[in-house]
């Protein structure tokens, strides 16, 4: 419990209502377990970026501890030394089912890419204008090489 010994108030419903007139805050409303009346609050847009980052860092309770029937992770022997360093030549690759692009305008002049939005596998990246253009050119070049590679493959009979 953060800040006090009181338990958190249970929110039953949370909605983004509108931007403030100056566009620097978002008005949100909450319905709580203890009140039939919705309460509205103005949240600075900048703080929402931090909130989203905090959400992405949080681990669900099921992710923090192994399941009761899951085998325990093998322990390292004293001869193996400290935790092995990550192999910088290996990379985990997955193919997203969905993706989206948007800009961070007006506050952030960035191109934002989100892979598998609104899923547990969601990952996002923000690129400067120059980096986005370089990536677009690189993606086009690589896609073209895939097309050429398919054209050069012998066709099965």
C-alpha positions as CSV (number, residue, x, y, z in Angstrom):
1,X,0.0,0.0,0.0
2,X,1.5,3.3,-1.1
3,X,1.6,6.3,1.1
4,X,-0.6,5.2,3.9
5,X,-1.9,2.2,5.8
6,X,-5.3,2.5,4.2
7,X,-6.3,0.0,1.6
8,X,-6.8,1.3,-1.9
9,X,-10.2,2.4,-3.0
10,X,-11.6,-0.1,-5.6
11,X,-12.4,1.6,-8.9
12,X,-15.1,-0.2,-10.8
13,X,-15.0,2.0,-14.0
14,X,-12.4,4.4,-15.5
15,X,-13.0,6.6,-18.5
16,X,-11.2,9.2,-20.4
17,X,-13.7,12.0,-20.9
18,X,-12.0,14.8,-22.8
19,X,-8.9,17.0,-23.1
20,X,-8.7,20.1,-20.9
21,X,-9.2,23.4,-22.9
22,X,-5.4,24.0,-23.0
23,X,-4.8,20.4,-24.2
24,X,-2.2,19.8,-21.4
25,X,-4.4,17.5,-19.3
26,X,-7.0,14.7,-19.9
27,X,-10.2,14.7,-17.8
28,X,-10.9,11.2,-16.5
29,X,-13.7,9.9,-14.4
30,X,-14.0,7.1,-11.9
31,X,-16.8,5.1,-10.5
32,X,-15.9,3.5,-7.2
33,X,-17.2,0.7,-5.1
34,X,-18.1,3.2,-2.3
35,X,-19.9,6.0,-4.3
36,X,-22.7,6.0,-6.8
37,X,-21.4,9.4,-8.1
38,X,-18.6,9.5,-10.6
39,X,-15.6,11.6,-9.7
40,X,-13.7,13.5,-12.4
41,X,-10.0,14.4,-12.3
42,X,-7.6,16.3,-14.6
43,X,-4.4,14.3,-15.3
44,X,-1.4,16.0,-17.0
45,X,-0.8,14.3,-20.3
46,X,2.9,14.1,-19.4
47,X,2.1,12.0,-16.3
48,X,0.2,9.6,-18.4
49,X,3.3,8.7,-20.4
50,X,5.0,7.8,-17.1
51,X,1.9,5.9,-15.9
52,X,2.0,3.8,-19.1
53,X,5.7,3.1,-18.6
54,X,5.0,2.0,-15.0
55,X,2.2,-0.3,-16.2
56,X,4.6,-1.9,-18.7
57,X,7.2,-2.5,-15.9
58,X,4.7,-4.1,-13.5
59,X,4.6,-7.8,-13.2
60,X,1.4,-9.6,-12.6
61,X,1.4,-11.7,-9.4
62,X,1.3,-14.9,-11.5
63,X,4.6,-13.7,-13.2
64,X,6.5,-13.0,-10.0
65,X,6.3,-16.5,-8.5
66,X,6.5,-19.9,-10.2
67,X,3.2,-21.8,-10.3
68,X,2.9,-24.4,-7.4
69,X,3.3,-27.3,-9.8
70,X,6.0,-25.7,-12.0
71,X,9.5,-27.2,-11.7
72,X,12.0,-25.0,-9.8
73,X,14.6,-23.3,-11.9
74,X,17.9,-25.1,-11.8
75,X,20.4,-23.5,-9.4
76,X,23.9,-22.6,-10.5
77,X,26.7,-24.5,-9.0
78,X,29.6,-22.7,-7.4
79,X,31.8,-23.7,-10.3
80,X,29.5,-22.1,-12.9
81,X,30.1,-18.7,-11.4
82,X,27.6,-15.8,-11.5
83,X,24.6,-15.6,-13.7
84,X,25.7,-16.1,-17.3
85,X,25.8,-13.0,-19.4
86,X,23.2,-12.7,-22.2
87,X,24.6,-13.8,-25.5
88,X,24.7,-10.6,-27.6
89,X,24.7,-12.7,-30.9
90,X,21.3,-14.2,-30.1
91,X,18.0,-12.5,-30.3
92,X,14.4,-13.6,-29.6
93,X,12.2,-12.9,-32.6
94,X,8.5,-13.0,-32.8
95,X,6.1,-12.0,-35.5
96,X,3.4,-9.6,-34.3
97,X,-0.2,-10.3,-35.3
98,X,-1.0,-6.6,-35.4
99,X,0.9,-3.3,-35.4
100,X,0.1,0.4,-35.5
101,X,1.9,3.7,-36.1
102,X,1.2,7.2,-34.9
103,X,3.0,10.4,-34.0
104,X,3.6,11.8,-30.6
105,X,2.5,15.3,-31.8
106,X,1.9,17.9,-30.6
107,X,4.1,17.3,-27.5
108,X,6.6,14.7,-28.8
109,X,7.9,15.0,-32.4
110,X,8.4,11.2,-32.7
111,X,7.0,8.4,-34.8
112,X,5.6,5.7,-32.4
113,X,5.4,2.1,-33.5
114,X,3.4,-0.4,-31.4
115,X,3.6,-4.1,-32.0
116,X,0.7,-6.4,-30.8
117,X,-1.2,-3.4,-29.3
118,X,-3.4,-4.1,-26.3
119,X,-1.9,-7.5,-25.6
120,X,0.5,-8.8,-23.0
121,X,3.2,-9.0,-25.7
122,X,2.7,-5.3,-26.6
123,X,6.0,-3.5,-27.3
124,X,6.4,0.1,-28.4
125,X,9.3,2.1,-29.9
126,X,9.6,5.8,-30.6
127,X,11.8,7.1,-33.4
128,X,12.9,10.5,-34.5
129,X,11.9,11.7,-37.9
130,X,15.4,10.8,-39.3
131,X,15.4,7.4,-37.8
132,X,11.9,6.7,-39.0
133,X,12.9,7.6,-42.6
134,X,16.0,5.4,-42.4
135,X,14.0,2.5,-41.0
136,X,11.4,2.9,-43.7
137,X,14.1,2.8,-46.4
138,X,15.7,-0.2,-44.7
139,X,12.4,-2.1,-44.5
140,X,11.7,-1.4,-48.1
141,X,15.1,-2.7,-49.1
142,X,14.7,-5.8,-47.0
143,X,11.2,-6.5,-48.3
144,X,12.5,-6.1,-51.9
145,X,15.3,-8.7,-51.2
146,X,12.6,-11.1,-50.0
147,X,10.7,-10.7,-53.2
148,X,13.9,-11.2,-55.3
149,X,14.8,-14.3,-53.2
150,X,11.3,-15.8,-53.9
151,X,11.7,-15.1,-57.6
152,X,15.1,-16.9,-57.7
153,X,13.9,-20.0,-55.9
154,X,13.3,-23.1,-58.1
155,X,9.6,-23.9,-58.3
156,X,8.6,-27.4,-56.9
157,X,7.1,-29.7,-59.5
